[in-house]
Amino acid sequence: MATHTLSQQQAKLTGFVDFLPALHAVPAGKAKEIYEKNKHRVYSLAFWMTDNELEAEELCANVFGRAFWAANEPSLEMIDRALVNELRASRPIGTLTLSCTEVKEVCQIRVNTKRVHLERAVVQLPVTERLIFLLHDVVQHDHASITRLLGLSEYESCHGLHQARLRMRELLAAMI
């Protein structure tokens, strides 16, 4: 993996989609359409979860391989489930670990926040809370779909999101 360059990984992904119809009874145009429709979302989530471009590319290829192996035309939820399963193979997803203290002072972080600060704060969140935050606030999943994907209760999903947002505020306040 470490010997691959980013362009080699991208070529591998593109080649995978071209090879897919021969592997599984998927119409070539339909497979490419599903891949094109979902590749940016899956790669973005993979990147935010790994904080590494090459690892995100490999994870993305594995996700689409897993999703297309499971179904000829995988749905959005099937693709997301494949992503969560791939992430679970290398990370402890499912356990909430944040327990932020009660906020005593409101920090004005909206005015002074830079994108780089947001990016660094997101990758510092614990794995489960980061995934809940990304799925809810970035990808716009509701708590019901997050609970189905992660195997959490709706309360745990809401609590994890709240804790992630509090931790993001703490991290951003420290950076500004």
PyMOL commands that set and color helices and strands:
alter all, ss='L'
color gray80, all
select helices_A, chain A and resi 6-23+28-50+53-70+76-88+115-124+127-138+143-150+154-175
alter helices_A, ss='H'
color red, helices_A
deselect
rebuild
show_as cartoon
